[in-house]
Structures are given as C-alpha cells and as structure tokens.
Amino acid sequence: MTDAISYAAVTESPLGTATGAASAARARLDRLWQRGRAFLGTRTAVMGGAMSWVSERHLVSAISNAGGFGVLACGSMAPDQLAREIAGTRALTARPFGVNLINMHPALDQLLDVCREQAVGHVVIAGGLPTGATLRRIKDGGAKAMAFAPTLGAGRRLVKQGADALVIEGTEAGGHIGPVSTTVLAQEILPELRDVPVFLAGGIGRGEAILSCLELGASGVQVGTRFVCATESVAHPNFKQAFIRASARDAQPSVQIDPRFPVIPVRALANEASKRFMEFQREVIGKVDSGAMSRDEGMLEIEHFWSGALRRAVIEGDVENGSLMAGQSVGLVTREQPVADIIAELIAQAESALVRRAADEASFEAKAGTMTEPPVGAL
C-alpha cells in the first residue's frame, strides 16, 4: 500500500495496537487534507458555512479557535457594520478566518474595501458568479479569493479569472441551493479540476462523510448546519430546538407555484411560514391574472415575502413565522455542543473509519493467507 494505513505496521508499533492505529489514521487524514489546511492556514480543513445571523463573531471565532476556519456572513450588512464585525471577531481569535460577501450586494465594492482595510486573509464570494474584476479586487487587496462553482465549466472559468480556491455545494445544503447533489457535483468536478483547492459542501454532518470527500479529491469541506446548535452560536433557543427535533426530510426546498413567477429555491425546515408562502404565491398570481397588479409588482411581492424572516427565526425565536434555513444534515444535529467538541467528534469519526478499514483489510489478508492451494484440476 502506498498511501494507506499499513495495519500490520501499526500493530508492531511499540506504542501498542490501538495507539499505533490511531496515530497512523491521524497521519493519513493529515495527508488527505494537507492542501486545504495549508490554503486556510488551519489545523483542520473544516470551513464553517456562512449563515446569515448565525455566523457572526462568536461562532466564527469559536470555529477558528477550535482549529477550523470560521467564515463571517456579511449578508445585508452595510460596510461600517462589517468593519465592526471583523474587528469584533479579531478580538476573539488570533487565528485565520474569512468573510463571505454576497455578489449581488449593492455595496460590494465598499465591502471589499473594508476587507482590504481590515487585512482579511480570505474573501468568499457567494450568491452568483463573481466577475474577473471582483476577483482581481480581492487579490489586489491582499486576500485569497474563493467562489462557489455550480458546474465544471463555471469552475474552470473562475479559476481562469483568478479564483484561488472553489467551493462546490450540493442541493442537500441549507439556504439557497442548486439542483444537483453533492456527490454528483464531486464526481463531475473534482477529477477534472485540480489547479486550485476545492472544498465540498452540502449534507456533510459526520466525519466519515468528510473522509469520503477528501478521498474523492476535495482539499477540505464546508460544514454549516452542524454548527447552528453550537454552544457559542447566538441562535435563539427556539431555533436550536427546531434543529434538534428535526429529521433530514423536514429540510425541504421552497416550492414554486408558477414558472412565470420564478422562486429561487431555499432549503429550510417546513413550518407555518413555508405553508403560507405557497398560498401567498397563489393569491399574488391571481391578482396579476385579474389585472389588479402587474407581473413585475407580483414578482416583487413574492420576493419580499421572506423579508426579515430569517432574523425573526434566528434572533427573535419565531420558528413558525420565520425562516428555518437548514441543510438535510439537520437530522444529525441531536444536541447543543461546544464547537470544539463538534470538530473533535468529526475528526474522531473520520479517524475511526480509517482504523476500521485497516483492521478489515488486515483480517481479510490474514484469512487469505491461511487458505491452501486447491488440488490440481479442482474447480
């Protein structure tokens, strides 16, 4: 075996079987995500997903302090608000963290200026494909530029335009989603795009899944939903309890009633608001069809339905009338835990999977070695 754990070797280690196997597993995991760790400047290549109202200074600094890579969610913040949040995060951690900016934000250039002035090391552009000019502005400001690639073609174009790393996120994720699963995107993009580090996201909630992503060729992963119920998360207790009670099938994409009125799909826990949204679309479409309002007015009405809904749920705790954005890995969130425990648990699961695999291979080889040659001519 070239880059796998040699179980026979670790069992002969003076450290003992269990300790030697664990040490070999840890070394293997470190090799698998070495590129991601080097890019992020962290002990593990686990990025925190940027979740509006959740990924603020307390959670972000806790993720970075625990060896991951916290990412501030700028969302709809104004430039002065972002500057304060970056400064507040830096007061809580001396370790690397990044800032996630929305590509369609009307003050994007000013937000990029803030990141430059605050010496942010990594800027992640979400909510659409950034232009080459945006990527150059990030890099000219001294930061590494990261972007989300929904397809292989888009990924290649982003790299050509100067992206230093990519995130590919499957439909299992929470919030705004695309139509393709994480595993399919991984098979489409990872073997073909090796020029820059690529991080996998969407539906990742256990260490075994992280290991699979790395062995498929990812440099690291992005985890969001698992961190919502972290002790350090400022999310309202009602919001956290909704996650703890939920199963994977409760995290559903928003439904579009009429193709004339497109709805960007958002994955969230089903509640009264999501049911009302469907009825609201029907009411608005009826008004447009009757001539009571224009199509543009109707589209704006539908778009504004969720205005402030995420804050209502996350901060105010209104889990029936707010938006409960969550990925399908919400079924793996079973309790509130400190961030350090969540990351340690993910790593332990990945390492245990490697140890079990090595033990299974050793057992198979031992059994194969005891088999005798069949008689000549035997079937």
C-alpha positions as CSV (number, residue, x, y, z in Angstrom):
1,M,0.0,0.0,0.0
2,T,1.4,3.4,-1.0
3,D,-0.6,6.0,0.9
4,A,-2.9,3.8,3.0
5,I,-2.6,2.7,6.6
6,S,-0.5,-0.4,7.0
7,Y,-2.3,-2.2,9.8
8,A,0.5,-4.8,10.2
9,A,3.0,-2.0,10.7
10,V,1.0,-0.2,13.4
11,T,0.3,-3.4,15.3
12,E,4.0,-3.9,15.6
13,S,4.5,-0.3,16.9
14,P,5.9,0.0,20.4
15,L,3.0,2.3,21.1
16,G,0.7,-0.6,21.0
17,T,-2.0,-1.7,18.6
18,A,-4.8,0.9,19.4
19,T,-2.4,3.8,19.8
20,G,-0.4,2.9,16.7
21,A,-3.5,2.5,14.6
22,A,-4.9,5.9,15.8
23,S,-1.6,7.6,15.0
24,A,-1.5,6.1,11.5
25,A,-5.1,7.2,10.9
26,R,-4.3,10.7,12.0
27,A,-1.3,10.9,9.8
28,R,-3.4,9.6,6.8
29,L,-6.1,12.2,7.5
30,D,-3.5,15.0,7.7
31,R,-2.1,14.0,4.3
32,L,-5.5,13.9,2.7
33,W,-6.4,17.5,3.7
34,Q,-2.9,18.9,3.8
35,R,-3.6,21.1,0.7
36,G,-6.8,22.6,2.3
37,R,-5.0,23.1,5.7
38,A,-2.2,24.9,4.0
39,F,-4.5,27.1,2.0
40,L,-6.6,28.1,5.0
41,G,-3.7,28.2,7.5
42,T,-5.6,26.0,9.9
43,R,-5.1,22.7,11.9
44,T,-8.1,21.1,10.0
45,A,-9.6,21.9,6.6
46,V,-13.1,22.3,8.0
47,M,-14.7,25.6,6.9
48,G,-17.7,27.0,8.7
49,G,-20.6,27.7,6.4
50,A,-21.5,31.4,6.3
51,M,-25.1,31.5,7.7
52,S,-26.7,34.9,8.0
53,W,-27.4,36.0,11.6
54,V,-25.7,32.8,12.8
55,S,-22.2,33.1,11.5
56,E,-21.2,36.2,13.5
57,R,-18.2,36.9,15.6
58,H,-18.9,34.4,18.5
59,L,-19.4,31.3,16.3
60,V,-16.8,32.3,13.8
61,S,-14.1,32.9,16.4
62,A,-15.0,29.6,18.2
63,I,-14.6,27.6,14.9
64,S,-11.2,29.2,14.3
65,N,-10.1,28.7,17.9
66,A,-11.0,25.0,17.6
67,G,-8.8,24.5,14.6
68,G,-11.4,25.1,11.9
69,F,-11.8,28.1,9.6
70,G,-14.6,30.4,10.6
71,V,-16.4,32.5,7.9
72,L,-18.3,35.7,8.8
73,A,-21.6,36.0,6.9
74,C,-21.8,39.6,5.8
75,G,-25.3,39.1,4.3
76,S,-27.0,42.5,4.0
77,M,-24.6,44.3,6.4
78,A,-23.5,47.9,5.5
79,P,-19.8,48.5,5.2
80,D,-19.5,50.0,8.7
81,Q,-21.3,47.1,10.2
82,L,-19.0,44.6,8.5
83,A,-15.9,46.6,9.7
84,R,-17.2,46.3,13.3
85,E,-17.9,42.6,13.0
86,I,-14.5,41.8,11.6
87,A,-12.8,43.8,14.4
88,G,-15.0,42.1,17.0
89,T,-14.1,38.7,15.6
90,R,-10.4,39.5,15.6
91,A,-10.7,40.5,19.3
92,L,-11.9,36.9,20.0
93,T,-9.4,35.0,17.9
94,A,-5.9,35.4,16.6
95,R,-6.4,32.5,14.2
96,P,-7.4,32.8,10.5
97,F,-11.0,33.4,9.5
98,G,-12.7,34.6,6.3
99,V,-15.5,36.9,5.2
100,N,-18.4,35.8,2.9
101,L,-19.8,38.5,0.7
102,I,-22.9,38.4,-1.5
103,N,-22.1,39.0,-5.1
104,M,-25.3,41.0,-5.7
105,H,-24.8,43.3,-2.7
106,P,-25.2,46.9,-3.9
107,A,-22.2,48.0,-1.9
108,L,-19.9,45.1,-2.9
109,D,-17.0,47.3,-3.8
110,Q,-17.2,49.2,-0.5
111,L,-17.4,45.9,1.4
112,L,-14.3,44.7,-0.5
113,D,-12.5,47.9,0.6
114,V,-13.4,47.1,4.2
115,C,-11.9,43.6,3.8
116,R,-8.7,45.2,2.4
117,E,-8.5,47.8,5.2
118,Q,-9.1,45.2,7.9
119,A,-6.4,42.9,6.3
120,V,-8.9,40.0,5.8
121,G,-7.0,37.0,4.6
122,H,-9.7,35.1,2.7
123,V,-12.8,36.5,0.9
124,V,-15.6,34.1,-0.2
125,I,-18.0,35.4,-2.9
126,A,-21.4,33.8,-2.8
127,G,-24.8,34.5,-4.4
128,G,-23.8,34.3,-8.0
129,L,-20.6,34.1,-10.1
130,P,-18.2,37.0,-9.4
131,T,-16.6,38.9,-12.3
132,G,-13.0,38.8,-13.0
133,A,-12.8,42.4,-11.8
134,T,-14.2,41.4,-8.4
135,L,-11.7,38.6,-8.1
136,R,-8.8,40.9,-9.0
137,R,-10.0,43.5,-6.5
138,I,-9.9,40.8,-3.8
139,K,-6.5,39.7,-4.7
140,D,-5.1,43.2,-5.1
141,G,-6.3,43.9,-1.6
142,G,-4.0,41.1,-0.3
143,A,-6.7,38.4,0.3
144,K,-7.2,35.0,-1.3
145,A,-10.3,34.8,-3.4
146,M,-12.8,32.0,-3.1
147,A,-16.0,31.4,-5.1
148,F,-18.8,28.9,-5.4
149,A,-18.8,26.8,-8.6
150,P,-22.1,25.3,-9.6
151,T,-20.7,23.4,-12.6
152,L,-17.4,22.2,-14.0
153,G,-17.5,24.9,-16.7
154,A,-18.1,27.6,-14.2
155,G,-15.3,26.3,-12.0
156,R,-12.8,26.4,-14.9
157,R,-13.9,29.9,-15.8
158,L,-13.5,31.1,-12.2
159,V,-10.0,29.6,-12.0
160,K,-9.1,31.3,-15.3
161,Q,-10.3,34.6,-13.9
162,G,-8.2,34.3,-10.8
163,A,-10.1,32.4,-8.1
164,D,-7.6,30.9,-5.6
165,A,-10.0,28.2,-4.4
166,L,-13.5,26.9,-5.1
167,V,-16.4,25.6,-3.0
168,I,-18.9,23.2,-4.7
169,E,-22.1,22.9,-2.8
170,G,-24.8,20.3,-3.4
171,T,-28.6,20.6,-3.1
172,E,-28.5,19.0,0.3
173,A,-27.3,22.3,1.8
174,G,-29.4,24.8,3.7
175,G,-30.3,28.2,2.3
176,H,-30.2,29.0,-1.4
177,I,-29.5,25.8,-3.3
178,G,-28.9,24.4,-6.8
179,P,-30.4,21.3,-8.3
180,V,-27.5,18.8,-8.2
181,S,-26.4,16.7,-5.2
182,T,-23.0,17.0,-3.5
183,T,-21.9,13.5,-4.6
184,V,-22.7,14.1,-8.3
185,L,-21.0,17.5,-8.3
186,A,-18.0,15.9,-6.6
187,Q,-17.8,13.3,-9.4
188,E,-18.2,15.9,-12.1
189,I,-15.8,18.5,-10.8
190,L,-13.1,17.0,-8.5
191,P,-11.3,14.7,-11.0
192,E,-11.2,17.4,-13.6
193,L,-10.3,20.5,-11.6
194,R,-7.0,20.2,-9.7
195,D,-5.5,23.6,-10.3
196,V,-6.8,25.1,-7.1
197,P,-8.0,23.7,-3.7
198,V,-11.7,22.6,-3.9
199,F,-13.9,22.4,-0.8
200,L,-17.0,20.2,-0.8
201,A,-20.2,21.4,0.9
202,G,-23.8,20.3,1.3
203,G,-25.1,17.5,3.6
204,I,-21.9,16.9,5.5
205,G,-22.5,16.1,9.1
206,R,-20.2,13.2,10.1
207,G,-16.5,12.5,9.9
208,E,-17.0,9.5,7.6
209,A,-18.5,11.9,5.1
210,I,-15.6,14.2,5.4
211,L,-13.2,11.3,4.8
212,S,-15.2,10.3,1.7
213,C,-15.0,13.9,0.3
214,L,-11.2,14.0,0.8
215,E,-10.7,10.6,-0.8
216,L,-12.7,11.8,-3.8
217,G,-10.2,14.6,-4.2
218,A,-11.5,17.5,-2.1
219,S,-9.0,19.6,-0.2
220,G,-11.4,20.2,2.6
221,V,-15.1,20.6,3.5
222,Q,-17.6,23.3,4.5
223,V,-19.9,22.5,7.3
224,G,-22.8,24.7,8.3
225,T,-25.9,23.0,9.8
226,R,-23.9,21.1,12.4
227,F,-22.6,24.4,13.9
228,V,-26.1,26.0,14.3
229,C,-26.6,24.4,17.7
230,A,-23.1,25.0,18.9
231,T,-23.0,26.4,22.5
232,E,-21.3,29.5,21.0
233,S,-24.0,30.1,18.4
234,V,-26.2,33.1,19.2
235,A,-29.2,31.5,17.5
236,H,-32.3,31.6,19.7
237,P,-33.0,28.6,21.9
238,N,-36.3,28.0,19.9
239,F,-34.3,28.0,16.7
240,K,-31.8,25.4,18.1
241,Q,-34.6,23.2,19.4
242,A,-36.3,23.2,16.0
243,F,-33.0,21.8,14.6
244,I,-32.6,19.2,17.3
245,R,-36.1,17.9,16.8
246,A,-35.9,17.9,13.0
247,S,-35.2,14.9,10.7
248,A,-33.5,15.1,7.3
249,R,-36.8,15.0,5.5
250,D,-38.0,18.1,7.3
251,A,-35.5,20.3,5.5
252,Q,-37.4,21.0,2.3
253,P,-36.8,23.3,-0.7
254,S,-39.2,26.2,-1.2
255,V,-41.9,25.4,-3.8
256,Q,-42.5,27.5,-7.0
257,I,-46.2,27.6,-8.0
258,D,-45.9,29.1,-11.4
259,P,-42.9,29.2,-13.8
260,R,-43.9,32.8,-14.8
261,F,-43.0,33.8,-11.2
262,P,-39.6,32.1,-10.6
263,V,-38.7,31.4,-7.0
264,I,-35.0,30.8,-6.1
265,P,-35.2,27.5,-4.1
266,V,-34.2,27.8,-0.5
267,R,-33.9,24.7,1.8
268,A,-35.4,25.2,5.2
269,L,-37.4,23.3,7.8
270,A,-41.1,23.2,6.9
271,N,-43.2,25.4,9.2
272,E,-46.3,27.6,9.0
273,A,-44.5,30.3,7.0
274,S,-43.5,27.8,4.3
275,K,-47.1,26.6,4.0
276,R,-48.3,30.2,3.9
277,F,-45.7,31.1,1.2
278,M,-47.5,28.7,-1.2
279,E,-50.9,30.2,-0.6
280,F,-49.4,33.7,-0.9
281,Q,-48.0,32.9,-4.3
282,R,-51.5,31.7,-5.4
283,E,-53.0,35.0,-4.1
284,V,-50.5,37.2,-5.9
285,I,-50.7,35.3,-9.2
286,G,-54.5,35.6,-9.0
287,K,-54.2,39.3,-8.7
288,V,-51.8,39.5,-11.7
289,D,-54.1,37.3,-13.8
290,S,-57.1,39.5,-12.9
291,G,-55.2,42.7,-13.8
292,A,-55.2,44.0,-10.2
293,M,-51.4,44.3,-10.3
294,S,-48.6,44.0,-12.9
295,R,-46.4,41.0,-13.3
296,D,-43.3,42.9,-12.1
297,E,-45.3,44.1,-9.0
298,G,-46.3,40.5,-8.4
299,M,-42.8,39.2,-8.6
300,L,-41.6,41.8,-6.1
301,E,-44.4,40.9,-3.7
302,I,-43.4,37.3,-3.8
303,E,-39.7,38.1,-3.4
304,H,-40.5,40.3,-0.3
305,F,-42.5,37.6,1.4
306,W,-39.4,36.3,3.2
307,S,-38.0,39.8,4.0
308,G,-36.7,39.7,7.6
309,A,-37.9,36.1,8.1
310,L,-34.5,34.6,8.9
311,R,-33.9,37.2,11.6
312,R,-37.3,36.6,13.1
313,A,-36.4,32.9,13.5
314,V,-32.7,33.1,14.4
315,I,-32.7,36.1,16.7
316,E,-36.3,36.5,17.8
317,G,-37.1,32.8,18.1
318,D,-40.3,32.9,16.0
319,V,-39.9,29.5,14.5
320,E,-43.4,29.4,13.0
321,N,-43.4,32.7,11.1
322,G,-39.7,32.9,10.4
323,S,-37.4,31.1,8.0
324,L,-35.6,28.0,9.4
325,M,-32.9,27.6,6.8
326,A,-31.3,24.2,7.3
327,G,-29.5,21.5,5.3
328,Q,-30.5,17.9,5.2
329,S,-27.8,17.0,7.7
330,V,-30.0,18.6,10.3
331,G,-31.1,15.1,11.2
332,L,-27.6,14.6,12.6
333,V,-27.9,17.5,15.0
334,T,-29.1,15.9,18.2
335,R,-27.9,18.2,21.0
336,E,-26.2,21.5,21.8
337,Q,-22.4,21.1,21.9
338,P,-19.4,23.4,22.1
339,V,-17.7,24.0,18.7
340,A,-14.5,22.3,19.9
341,D,-16.5,19.1,20.7
342,I,-18.2,19.1,17.3
343,I,-14.9,19.4,15.4
344,A,-13.2,16.8,17.7
345,E,-16.2,14.5,17.1
346,L,-15.9,14.9,13.3
347,I,-12.2,14.2,13.3
348,A,-12.6,11.2,15.6
349,Q,-15.3,9.7,13.3
350,A,-13.0,10.1,10.3
351,E,-10.0,8.6,12.0
352,S,-12.1,5.7,13.4
353,A,-13.3,4.9,9.9
354,L,-9.7,4.7,8.7
355,V,-8.8,2.4,11.6
356,R,-11.7,0.1,11.0
357,R,-10.9,-0.1,7.3
358,A,-7.2,-1.0,8.1
359,A,-8.4,-3.7,10.6
360,D,-10.8,-5.1,8.0
361,E,-8.1,-5.3,5.4
362,A,-5.7,-6.9,7.8
363,S,-8.3,-9.5,8.7
364,F,-9.0,-10.2,5.1
365,E,-5.3,-10.6,4.3
366,A,-4.9,-12.9,7.3
367,K,-7.7,-15.2,6.2
368,A,-6.4,-15.2,2.6
369,G,-3.0,-16.3,3.9
370,T,-4.4,-19.4,5.6
371,M,-6.1,-20.7,2.5
372,T,-4.5,-23.7,0.9
373,E,-4.0,-24.2,-2.8
374,P,-6.8,-26.3,-4.3
375,P,-5.9,-29.6,-5.8
376,V,-4.8,-29.5,-9.4
377,G,-7.8,-29.8,-11.7
378,A,-10.3,-28.8,-8.9
379,L,-13.0,-26.3,-9.8
